[in-house]
Amino acid sequence: MSRLSHHTTPPRHLEAILSEHAALGRDRVVEPWIGGLVRALAASKPGGAFLHAGGAELAAWLMDGMDITTRLVTIPGDPAQREVTTRHLGDDIRLAVHSQDPLDFLRDVARHRFHFIAFDEAPGDIALLEAAAGLLAPGALLLINALPAGDAAAAPVAAFLHGQPGLHVGWLPHSTGAVLAVRSPERAGPRRGRRRGAREPARARRTAEVGSG
């Protein structure tokens, strides 16, 4: 069977963003198939609260899948990335661009919960990843677009993710080691009700009454 060639339509501002990133000496961060996946996942969370750490490229893919009621908070991390994000995406009412240190920001919003948290790449500080994991709502998504090259460099991130109770982790087949995790929905309490067998006598009585009438 021949391998199908898939074409992914890019977000509206992506070409201009990539051009500016290239001028800043930055390579492409998000491969098109990852971008398409991010966009589809974003579309699955209408009305959600999203959080992103990184540049405008991944933010553009996220916003391309968001509905009008979804909100995205992005923390670019450095002034150059913040300027690019603001210039190309900042006029969208769904987006809030913050200049605060990412870890300080996550600690400031510790009482909030997000439905999708995305990182351009694995945080160098596990404390940042720990703070982000604590903000995931039940059923929320955590995406890391790229892990450090080499098993040894990626090991602390992998160990942290797999050590989190209630976090289901899936490693995407990608050369940079993209990873997607989902926070388990909260378990509902046991449902109370009569067993099927307990309803049979009452049903039999109703049938007998109808027959006798």
Buried (B, 14 or more C-beta within 10 A) or exposed (E): EEEEEEEEEBBEBBEBBBEBBEEEEBEEBBBBEBBBBBBEBBEEBEEBBBBBBBBBBBBBBBBBBBEEEBBBBBBBBEEBBBBBBBBBBBEEEBBEBBEEEBBEBBEEBEEEBBBBBBBBBBBEEEEBBBBBBEBBBEEBBBBBBBBBEEEEEBEBBBEBBEEBEEBEEEBBEBEBBBBBBBBEEEEEEEEEEEEEEEEEEEEEEEEEEEEEE
